[in-house]
């Protein structure tokens, strides 16, 4: 979930402007029904989908590997 459009990179906003794409800002999903292809948001809105991308926006912490520079 992005809290608002200000958090979104420009490339995502370009993709979100396409007519076949729907990006929901500030609306966390509370339920996903893969059989019916519906997503329900925390505030009760339902959206159907053809393809669903769940993007958490997180990144793993840097790990130190033996032999890696700086390890």
trRosetta pair geometry for C-beta under 8 A, 3 or more apart (Angstrom, degrees):
i j d omega theta_ij theta_ji phi_ij phi_ji
1 24 8.0 -45 -126 105 78 89
1 25 7.7 106 -172 -159 69 39
1 26 6.6 83 178 -109 105 17
1 27 6.8 -160 -131 64 110 32
1 28 4.4 -53 -62 -83 147 76
1 29 7.8 -165 -67 0 102 68
2 5 7.4 76 125 -84 132 27
2 7 4.6 -174 -163 80 100 123
2 8 5.4 32 -161 -65 165 89
2 25 4.9 -51 80 -132 100 83
2 26 6.8 -55 92 -42 59 57
2 57 7.2 122 -77 -57 80 153
3 6 7.9 -35 83 57 92 92
3 7 5.5 96 42 -18 83 144
3 25 7.3 10 106 177 18 91
3 26 5.6 49 -164 -90 36 87
4 7 5.9 111 60 2 58 97
4 25 5.6 75 -133 160 29 130
4 26 5.9 24 -75 -49 59 118
5 8 5.3 -51 -157 22 50 120
5 13 6.7 72 -161 -99 101 115
5 25 5.7 -62 -56 -88 64 169
7 25 7.9 151 47 -145 105 112
8 12 4.6 -114 -175 81 105 128
8 13 5.4 120 117 -54 125 90
8 16 7.5 -9 177 -10 157 145
8 23 7.8 82 -117 146 149 149
8 25 7.1 -81 -41 -99 126 122
9 12 5.1 96 62 6 77 102
9 13 7.4 -146 99 -4 42 88
10 13 5.6 -58 -152 37 37 112
10 14 6.4 42 151 -24 69 101
11 14 5.6 -50 -153 30 34 114
11 15 6.6 30 151 -14 65 104
12 15 5.7 -56 -150 39 35 109
12 16 6.0 37 152 -23 68 109
12 23 6.9 114 168 -120 99 163
13 16 5.4 -51 -140 38 33 115
13 17 6.6 41 156 -29 62 102
14 17 6.0 -55 -158 24 29 113
14 18 8.0 43 144 -33 57 90
15 18 6.0 -36 -171 2 44 114
15 21 5.7 -112 154 158 76 175
15 23 7.5 91 99 -45 91 132
16 21 5.8 -128 -125 116 33 121
16 22 7.9 43 -148 -156 76 15
16 23 3.9 -58 -116 14 113 133
17 21 7.7 26 51 64 25 118
18 21 4.4 65 68 12 100 113
22 47 6.8 -155 112 -165 148 140
22 49 8.0 -128 52 -103 118 90
24 27 4.2 -63 158 53 119 121
24 41 6.9 -127 162 -90 156 132
24 47 7.3 -146 -49 -20 138 160
27 41 4.3 -33 173 -141 105 140
27 42 6.9 -166 -167 28 59 87
27 43 6.8 -79 -135 20 93 108
27 45 6.9 -34 -161 48 139 127
28 41 6.7 120 77 -157 40 78
28 42 4.9 37 70 -23 91 122
29 32 6.0 29 164 -56 136 94
29 39 5.1 -62 -127 -171 118 111
29 40 7.0 101 -159 72 72 45
29 41 6.0 -70 -104 -105 44 54
29 42 7.5 142 171 -35 3 75
29 54 7.6 -80 27 -117 147 103
30 40 5.6 -57 63 104 90 91
30 41 6.2 72 4 165 93 21
30 42 4.6 122 -49 -87 115 56
31 39 7.3 159 88 -160 55 47
31 40 4.2 9 56 48 100 113
32 38 7.6 176 -153 93 45 51
32 39 5.3 -13 -107 -109 75 76
32 40 7.7 -149 -70 24 34 71
32 52 7.1 127 -147 167 127 166
32 54 8.0 -53 -70 -75 157 127
33 36 4.4 2 123 44 125 102
33 37 7.1 -57 96 4 81 14
33 38 4.6 11 50 55 111 89
33 39 7.7 -157 24 -75 71 32
33 40 7.6 56 -11 -13 100 99
34 37 6.8 24 -162 -81 34 52
37 48 5.8 50 114 -161 93 78
37 49 5.4 -134 174 62 92 68
37 50 7.3 36 -177 -93 142 24
37 52 7.6 -168 -152 -33 78 117
38 46 5.4 -7 -172 -170 118 104
38 47 6.8 148 -155 76 65 39
38 48 5.5 -40 -96 -97 72 59
38 49 7.4 154 -101 11 24 82
39 46 7.1 157 80 -153 45 54
39 47 5.0 -15 58 60 94 93
39 49 6.3 41 -10 -16 107 124
39 52 6.7 140 -53 -123 123 132
40 44 6.8 -21 -173 -142 100 31
40 45 7.1 161 -153 81 55 40
40 46 5.2 -23 -98 -97 75 76
41 44 6.8 -37 72 33 77 21
41 45 4.6 10 31 52 118 90
41 46 7.8 -145 8 -71 76 31
41 47 7.5 54 -30 -3 99 106
49 52 4.7 79 119 -69 157 90
60 63 7.5 -20 137 -27 116 101
64 68 6.6 -163 -162 63 53 123
64 70 7.4 -119 -121 112 94 79
64 71 4.3 136 -171 -132 92 82
65 68 4.2 79 65 -15 89 128
65 71 5.8 -90 66 -96 41 147
66 71 6.1 -173 -105 133 23 150
67 71 6.8 12 45 44 27 147
68 71 4.3 93 64 -34 83 125
